[in-house]
Amino acid sequence: MLLALTGATGFIGQYLLRELPKRGYKLRVLLRNPPSMPMQCASAVIGDLARPRNMSAALEGADAVIHSAGFTHGMSGIPEDDYRALNTEATISLARAARRAGAKRFVFLSSIRAQSGPMAETVLTETDDPKPTDAYGRSKLAAERGLAELDLDWVSLRGALVYGPGVKGNMAQLIRLARSPLPLPLRSIHARRSLLALENLSAAIEVVLKAPEPLRRAFIAADVEALTVGEMIAAMRQGLGRQPNLFSLPPMVVDLLLRSVGREQVYQRFSGSLVANPSALIDLGWTPSVATPVGLRHLMYASGS
């Protein structure tokens, strides 16, 4: 099967570029710049998603498209119109080109933020009314709704926060916190957060690619077990061969302490619950083989102390 892949130079795209050929897929990557051509692909096409001209020719012969390119959450200084232009309008234009080129399925890597803000009081499922709270989430949801209007078999994966080698953003801040030698006052934070291992995301993509019936819907993708921030730190430190070294303090004090060392975003990100239920994807045949504590241990072990 020949897959067209966008975003091949990004965090997720680089992993898919290495992993999908191991599963027997051929890849054609769509790149903005010729110098960044990955060597693992069968072929490459140069183009700009913000100016999707002649994209049907670039997708000719591809059995399916995996669309992982776009502005990510947390990019600073990006206006909402730019999120919409790349994450929404370019996605829909690419999907139209995929339909014209005869691709059988369009896999859109969306985000749990298309469904919810940074916190949720209840466990999220796809049946919940989507309520994104920022430009990033709104742009992803708008793309999904645009795909639903096309005569094309599409699927959207609303992934929880993805982790793996090379991860950036708030997860990278948490990794730096785990590496610190200091005892951390995180045991009193009981909110749980869903994460998604790169390996599990790759398996989810393969499941939706192989589904025999038309999908035309969104699926939540998240590791089965949601952890507290303390449990995340403990797993990471175990991967470094160290004890958790956690203790309890009132959450307000924890917030002040993290602010004092420039880690207030970590507290804001992980002090509220955001638990996502991937049962629908599991019912489709997805088996998330990496448990979150194991994945976090391996992440730190592989990167060394």
Order of alpha helices (4+ residues) and beta strands (2+ residues): beta-alpha-beta-beta-alpha-beta-alpha-alpha-beta-alpha-beta-beta-alpha-beta-beta-alpha-beta-beta-alpha-alpha-alpha-alpha-alpha
